[in-house]
Amino acid sequence: MPLFGEVFVSELIKMPVLDPMGEELGTVKDFIVIKGDPLPMLSTLIMEKKKKRYFLEWKNVGIFNKRIISSNLYASKVDPYEPSEDDLLIARDIFDKQIVDANGAKVVRVNDVKLEGLNSHACLVAVDVGIRGILRRLGIERKSEKFYRVFGKTLPHNLIRWSYIQPLEPRLTTISLIVPRQMISALHPSDIADIISKVPYEQGLALFKGLDPNVAAEALHELEANIKRAIIESLDKDHATDVVERMPPDEAADLLSDLKSDKAKELLESIEKDEAEDIQELLAHEEDTAGGLMTNQFISYHPELTVQEAIEKLRIDSPNVEAVYYIYIAKDEKLIGIASLRDLILSSPAVLLSEIMETKLKTVSPDTNQQAVAELISKYNLLAIPVVDADGNLLGIVTIDDIIDILLPPSSRKKRRSV
């Protein structure tokens, strides 16, 4: 099947399709795409003649390039085409749709689709998301190139290889794009949240559902409250539970406090008991206090542990804790000292934690105003500050990340309520 040079779909639309005698069968209206290995490929040409549509299967195409398209069939052998929602068409279903550029971590719009020959098939190899694609569809790409040259500039190319895009429209999943979901999951959670926020809700939801659960949990916290709430309420219970269980307790509490009471209770009853208790404990505090800001995930060890023993335990315990800035030394749940990671690294392995810990502690109570907490962390250059009750029991910690949220409040910070 001859397929010469680069071919863009917009160059083929409205081209005449000729029969073996050179008579016109119709003009190209669109192309049906099917799954291919390794790339999606054209299966059928849709032609139009006198306002009627006909289809020509790829096996019956003779010559195919941007100068001539021919058929091995005569008009009498070409069948009418009845539009179907089950078919995936390039112009109808891919043009102008939004996709994620997994390399650039941004949402872009498909202006054109590039085809190349592979194993006698015309395969979709890239999408044009730049100005060239728009100009090409308008039929003024060459004129525009000359115009740019007048000013000593070149018209930029902006193609994204098919292996670097991720569909946002659920329709596009029917061609099984080879983009691994890991490419999206590898983006920073804030970038993923930004992408989800910029596209229509249905597309954002489809993208979120395809994320690795751990990444979904991280990205969820970065979303605006209304989007976050809508996504969780749209997930089935098992999926929503899986995501919430992977969130740090303080972030899960933020999320649940914004859900309808019946949905929040449903999730609390679905997640593991220990995690549910941690979240419930945090929900009991007012949101503008240390208790409302804190996380009850932290590293706490007995003072009689040696540095070597503490380091060995830390390797096991730290993956389950979101932020590890200090080791908190507690006896009978009462905070008696703090050791930094630097203290551990620089100390002799046989030394006890009680010998290296700092005992002049800066702490806050659960009801300390968040502004006062921020001022203490700023004044003493702390990465985290412990929250203790009236008896000195360690309840949680407020990290520098939480304080930044106060100074630059994200839209996800909201009023908490008990569930």
N, C-alpha and C positions, 0 to 999 in steps of 0.2 A: 504494500500500500504506500504509494509515494507521498511523503510528507516532508516538504523542503523548508529549511530555515525556521525561524521563529514565527509562530502564528498566534495571533490574539483573537479571541472569540469575536470581539467587536468588529474586526476586519472581515469576518465571515458572514455576519448578519446581513441579510438582504442580498447576498451574492446569489446569482443564478446557479441552479443545479441542472446539468445537461445530461440528456440520455445518450446512448451509444452513437446516435446520429447527429448529436450536437443540438437537438431541440431542447427547449427549456421545459423542465418538469415543474419548476416552481422556484421560489427564492427561499434562502435559509431563514427560518424564523427562530429556531432554538435547537438545543442539543440535549438529549437525555444522557445522564451520567450514571454509571454503575460502579460498583466496587471492583478494583483491579489489584493486581499484585506486581509491583509494590504501590502503584498509584492509581487513583480513580481514572476511568477512561470513558470515552464516548461509546455509547452502544447504538445510538439512533440519531439521525438527523430529522428534524421536524421542518417540513417545507410548507410554503403557503402559495396558493395560486387561485386567483379570483375569489378571495376571501374564504377559501376552503383549505384545510390543512391535511397534509399527507405525511407519512413517515417512511424513512428509508433506513433500513438496518445497515450497520457498519459493514457487514460482510458483502453488501451489495454496492459499496462505494468504490469507484474506480480510482480517480485522481483526487487528491485532497491537499490543497495548499491555498494561499491567499490570492492566487491568480485564477485558479480554475478548480471547480468541484464537479466531478462527473459521476454518473451512475451506470451500473451494468444492466439496469432494468429500463424498460420502456414504460410510458405512462400507463398503459393498460395493466401493468403488473404492480403498480404502486398503490398501496391501500390507504384509505382515509385514516386520519389520526383523531382519536377522541381524547381530549384533555383528561388527565387523571391526576388526582392529588398524590397517588402512590409513586408517580414518576418524579425524579429529581432533575429539574431543568436548570441549565446554567443561567440564562438571562432572567428567567422568572424567579428562581430560588436562590441564586448565589450573587448575582449583580446587586450592588448597593447594600448588601448585608454587612453587618458588623462582625468582625472577627478579632481575636486576640493575637497580636504579634508577640509570640512567646519569647522572642529574642529581645524585643524592645520594651516589653512589659507595658504595652499600651493597647488601647482599642483603636482599630482602624476600619475603614470602609472599603469594600471590594469595588474597584472601578472597572476592572477588566480581568480576564483569566487567560493565562498563557498555556498553549498546548505544544507538546513535542511528540515526535514519533518514538515509540518504544515497542519492540516486538510486534510490529505491524499494526499497532493500535495508536490512536491519538490520545495521549494521557494529559491530565491536568498537572502541570509541574510547578506553577507559581500563580500568585495573584498580584495584580498591579494595584497599589493603594495610593499612587501618587497622581500628580497633575497630568502626567502623560496619559494615563488611563482615561481620564475625563476628556482630554483633548482628542484622543483617538476615537472615542465613542461619538464625539461631535464631528469627526471627520476633518479636523484642522491640526492634527499633530505635526505634519510636515511644514505647514505654514508657520506654525508657532516656533518650530526649530529655527527657521530662517529669521524670524523676528528676534529671538534670543541672541542669535549670532551677531545681529546688528549692534548689540550692546556688549559684545565680547563675552557672552555667557552661553552656557549649554543648558538645555532642558534636562533636568535631573531624572534619572531612572529610580523608581522606588518599587522594586519587586520583592515579594516575600516568597521564598520557596515553600512549596506545599508542606514540607516536613517541619516548618516552623510556625504554622498557624494552628489555631484552635477555634473550632466553630462555636458561635454563641447561639445560633438558631438551632433548636432541636432537630429541624428538618435535615440539616447537614449531617447529622450523625448517621443517617441512613447509608452514606457512602463509606462509612468506617475510615475516616481520616487516619493516617498512620502516625499522627502526632501523639506521642505518649503523654498521658495525663501528667506524668512526672515533670514534664517541661513547665507546665503551669504551676504545679506544686512546688517547683524549685524557686519560683519567684518569692520575693519578700512578702510576708502577709499583708503589709500595708499596700504594696503594689496590687496584690490580688483584690483587696478591699476596694481600692481606687477603681479598678476595672469593673468590678461588680456594681459599684455606685454609678458608673457612667453609662450603663446600658439599660435598656428596658428590663423591668422586673423579671419577666419570664426567662429572658436570656441569662440574667445574673443568677437566677435560681438553678437553671440548667448547668451553668458553670460550677456553682457551689456544690451541687450534688455529685459532680465528677471528681471533686478534690479528694486527696488522701485525707482520712479523718483527722489526723494530727494537724495537718495544714489547715483544714477547715476550722478547727477549734481556734487556731491562732488568728486566722483571718476574720473570724466572726467578731472578735472583740474590737477590731478596727473599724467596723461598719457603724453607720449612723443607727441610732436606736430604732427608728421605724423600719429600716431595711432588715436589721438584725431580727427584730420581732417577727416580721412577715416571713422571713426565711425559716426560722425555727418552727413557726406555726404551720408552715407548708410541708415540713418533713413528716414522715411517719414516725411513730413513737420510738421504734428501735433505732432509726437513723439519728433522730434528735438526741436520744439518750447517749448514743455512741459519741457524738460530738461533745456534749456537755461533760461527759465523764473525763474527757481529755483536756478540759480547760482547767486552769488553776482555780482554786476555790473562790478567790475574790472576784475573778472575772465571771465565773459561773453565777455567783451571787448577783453581780451586776445584771447579767442577762435575765435570770429568773425574776428579779424584782420588777422587770419591765414587761413581763408576760402577764396574760390574764391569770387570775388566781387558780382556776381549774387546770390550765395547761401547766403552770408552774408546779402544782401539787402532783400532777401526773408524772412529770419528769423526776421530781424528788423521790417519788415512790418507785421509779424505775431504776434509778442509779444505785450503786452499791451503798450499803448502809453507812459505812465510815465516811464516804465522800459526802453523802447527804447530810450527815451530822455536821461536818465542817462547814458546809454551805449554810445550813440553818443557823449555825452559831454566828456567822458573819451577817446574815440577814437581820439579826436581832438588833444591830447597831444602826444609829442614825448615819446617813451617808456623808455628812459634813464633819464627822469626827474621826479620830484615829481608828476607832473600831470599825467604822465604815470604810476606811481606806486600806486597812491592813489585810494581809494574807496570813492564814494560819499554817502555811507551808514554810518551814525553816529547819535548819540543822541545829539540833541541841544534843550535847553530849555530857556525860558525867565528868566531874573534875578529876577523878582518879584515873582516867584514861591517859595513856602516854600519847605523845605526838604521833608516833608510828601507828599506834592503834587507831587514832582519830583519822589519820590520812587514809588508812585502809578502809575504814567505815565510810569515809567521805566518798571514796570512789564508787561505793555501792549505793549510797543514799542520794547523792547529788543529782543523778539523772531524773529523779522523781520530783525535784524541787525547781521551781521556775528560776529563782534568783538566789545565788549563794555568794554573799559578800563577807559574811562573818560566821564564825562558829559560836553559838550561844552555849554557855556553860551553866547547867542547871542541876540542882540537887533537890529531890522531892518536888519537882516541877517549879521550884523557885529559882529565878534568875540570880546568879551570883557573880557572873563574869562574862566577858566577851573576848574572843581571840580572832584576829584577822587571818586571812589566808596567808598573808605575808609572814605573820608570826609563826604559823605552822611550818612554812617552807624553810625559814631561817633557824628554827630551833633544833636542838639535838633530838633524835628520835626517841631517846629514853626519858626525856623530860615529861613530867605530868602537865596536863592542861591547867591544873590549878596553879602551877608555877609561872605560866606565861600569860595567863588571862589578865585583862584589864578590869579592875574592880570599881573604878570610879565611873559609874554607869550614867548614861544619859537615857532616860526612859520617858514614856508618856503613858497616861491612863487611857482606857477605851473611849472616854467621853471628852478627851482633849480636843479642842477646836482644830480643824484641819489647818488653819492659818498658823496657829501656834506650832503645830507639828512641822510645817514647812520652814518656819523661822529657826527652829532648833536644828533641823538638818542642815540648813544653810549656814548657820552660825558656827557649827562644829565640823563642817565639811564631812558629814556622814553619808554613807551610801545606803544605810538603813537604820531605823531606830526601833528598838523593841517596845512592844505594848504590854504593860503588866497591870494586873488588878491590884486592889488594895492590900492583898496579902503577899504581893511580890511574885505571883505566879505568872509565867510567861504565856501570853495569849496569842501573840502574833507579832508581825513586824510590818512597818510601813517603809517601803523602798523609795529610792530616789525617783524611780519611774512614776510612782504614784504622785509624787510632789510635782513633777513636770506636768502631769495631767491637770494639776490645780493651776499652775502658772499659765499653761496653754490649754485650757479646757477643751477636750474633744467633745464632739456632739454626742458621743456614746455615754458620757457621764450623765447620770440622771438621778432622779429621786428614787430612793429605795423604799420598799414597803415590806412588811413582814408577810410571809407566805404561810 
